[in-house]
Amino acid sequence: MSIIWTAVAGFLTGVTASMGLGGGFVLIIYLTVFAGTAQVAAGGINLLFFLPIALISMFIHTKNKLIEWKLVAPICIAGIAGVAGGVLLLSIVDEDVLQKLFAGLLVFVGLREIFHKKVVEKEP
């Protein structure tokens, strides 16, 4: 039965990621609710899942000349600082609180997706 749920989670992750909703949300929910993985471990697995996708995206965006290379170093430095801060925060926050914070984030993102209107810019 676990293989079926894993396939369903993979499918839903791919579908939501392709719609721009963040497939990582689906993956974390699957890992914590259905697979019984701890919240912190699920977050780590999600980050590992993201790495190959990010590398492929970087290759494609580089090929299409969509990367502003002068911004890469500052963004990487800020990202590393954010990871360090997140790891420090995880060592302080209880897992139950972390799960509630993640649930609140999901509700916030869901409501924002429902009620936020996208502004389409016209090309000059």
URLINDA-V661494 format. One record per backbone hydrogen bond with DSSP energy under -0.5 kcal/mol. NH is the residue of the N-H (numbers start at 1). CO is the residue of the C=O. If there is no record, write none. Layout:
NH CO
NH CO
This chain:
5 1
6 2
7 3
8 4
9 5
10 6
11 7
12 8
13 9
14 10
15 11
16 12
17 13
18 14
19 15
20 17
21 16
22 16
25 22
26 22
27 23
28 24
29 25
30 26
31 27
32 28
33 29
34 29
34 30
35 30
37 31
42 38
43 39
44 40
45 41
46 42
47 43
48 44
49 45
50 46
51 47
52 48
53 49
54 50
55 51
56 52
57 53
58 54
59 55
60 56
61 57
62 58
63 59
64 60
65 62
66 61
69 67
71 68
72 69
73 69
75 71
76 72
77 73
78 74
79 75
80 76
81 77
82 78
83 79
84 80
85 81
86 82
87 83
88 84
89 85
90 86
91 87
92 88
92 89
93 89
98 94
99 95
100 96
101 97
102 98
103 99
104 100
105 101
106 102
107 103
108 104
109 105
110 106
111 107
112 108
113 109
114 110
115 111
116 112
120 118
121 119
